[in-house]
Every structure is written in C-alpha cells, then in structure tokens.
Amino acid sequence: MRRDESGAVTAETAMALPLIAIFALSMAWLVSLGITDVRAIDAARETARAAARSDSSGEATSLGRRVAPDGSRISVSRVNGTVVARVSSPVRGPAGLFGRLAAFHVTAEAVAAEEPTW
C-alpha cells in the first residue's frame, strides 16, 4: 500500500510561518533598538560638546534634540569643571510598529571637560 503525502508541504509551511514571522519581528525590534541607542549616544555627545564650549544649557539641549529620537529627554549638568549630558529615548520599533509598546527606554551619557573662558 502506498500512502498519499500530498499536502504535507503545505501543512509544514503553515506550521513554520508563525515562527518565521516572530523571528522577523524580533530582528526588526533589535535593529530598532540598536538605531535608537546609537542616536541617543550621538545626541548625548553633541549636547555635552556644545555645553562644554560655554553654550547655554538650552542651546546645547536644542542641538541634542536635532539628533535625538522623538520623545527623548535630555538633561545637562555641570560638576567640577565637567559637563554631563544624559539622554533617555523610547524604543518605538520600525515604522511605529511597536508604538504602543514604547515602555522600553535606552539611556546614554556623555561627559566633556569645560573649555576655559578667557
């Protein structure tokens, strides 16, 4: 007797598709996390550099906002001749796909020595 195996590939594909979709979404989320982290680091570095040049905290923060992801919080503090810039950014996912799940934040910090004023 010979068994009919027609449709076996269709059934196997139907079982594998959810796993492929979950894997693809996971990779998209990780890429989004990496991009947000890099942008937060760049924003912190830009803010710290501007504040170290004797720019006001407001001017330095506005320069950082140009680089930072939307919804980021930027703070600048000065301690013992150094400037510390902190940026906290929500991770949103590709194309706003995880917009409602933006409870995860990345944080970046940059420190720069204040330049002397003459």
C-alpha positions in Angstrom: 0.0 0.0 0.0 1.2 3.4 -0.8 0.3 6.5 1.3 -0.7 9.7 -0.3 1.5 12.6 1.0 0.0 15.4 -0.9 -0.5 18.5 1.2 2.4 17.6 3.6 4.5 20.5 2.4 1.5 22.9 2.9 1.0 21.7 6.4 4.7 22.0 7.3 4.8 25.5 5.8 1.6 26.5 7.8 3.4 25.4 11.0 6.6 27.2 10.2 5.1 30.6 9.1 4.3 31.9 12.6 7.9 31.1 13.7 9.3 32.9 10.7 7.0 35.9 11.4 8.1 36.0 15.1 11.7 35.8 14.1 11.4 38.6 11.6 9.6 40.9 14.1 12.3 40.1 16.7 15.0 41.1 14.3 13.2 44.3 13.3 12.9 45.1 17.1 16.6 44.5 17.7 17.6 46.7 14.7 15.3 49.4 16.0 16.8 49.1 19.5 20.3 49.5 18.0 19.4 52.5 15.9 17.7 54.2 18.9 20.7 53.5 21.1 23.2 55.0 18.6 21.0 58.1 18.1 20.8 58.6 21.9 24.6 58.3 22.2 25.1 60.8 19.4 22.7 63.2 21.0 24.4 63.0 24.4 27.8 63.6 22.8 26.6 66.5 20.8 24.9 68.1 23.8 28.0 67.6 26.0 30.3 69.1 23.4 28.1 72.2 22.9 27.7 72.7 26.7 31.5 72.4 27.1 32.0 75.2 24.6 30.3 77.5 27.0 26.9 77.4 25.1 23.9 77.7 27.4 22.2 74.6 28.6 19.2 75.5 26.4 21.3 75.9 23.3 23.1 72.7 23.9 19.9 70.8 24.5 18.4 72.1 21.3 21.4 70.9 19.4 21.0 67.5 21.0 17.3 67.4 20.1 18.2 67.6 16.4 20.0 64.3 16.7 17.9 62.5 19.4 14.9 60.3 18.5 11.4 61.8 19.0 10.2 61.8 22.6 13.7 61.9 24.1 14.5 63.6 27.4 17.8 65.5 27.6 19.4 66.9 30.7 22.7 68.8 31.2 24.5 69.2 34.5 27.9 70.8 35.3 30.1 69.2 38.0 33.6 70.2 38.9 34.6 71.5 35.5 32.9 68.8 33.5 29.6 68.7 31.6 27.4 65.6 31.9 24.7 65.2 29.3 22.1 62.4 29.7 19.6 61.3 27.0 16.7 58.9 27.6 14.9 57.7 24.5 11.9 55.4 24.0 12.3 52.5 21.6 9.4 52.5 19.2 10.2 49.8 16.6 10.3 50.0 12.8 7.6 52.3 11.2 5.9 52.8 14.6 5.0 49.1 14.6 5.5 48.8 18.3 4.4 52.4 19.1 2.0 51.3 21.9 4.7 49.2 23.5 7.2 52.0 23.9 7.7 51.3 27.6 11.4 50.4 26.9 13.9 53.2 27.0 17.6 53.4 26.2 19.8 55.8 28.2 23.1 57.4 27.1 25.5 59.6 28.9 28.4 61.7 27.7 31.0 63.7 29.7 33.1 66.6 28.4 35.6 68.9 30.1 34.5 72.5 30.1 36.6 74.7 28.0 38.2 77.7 29.8 36.7 81.1 29.2 39.1 84.0 28.6 
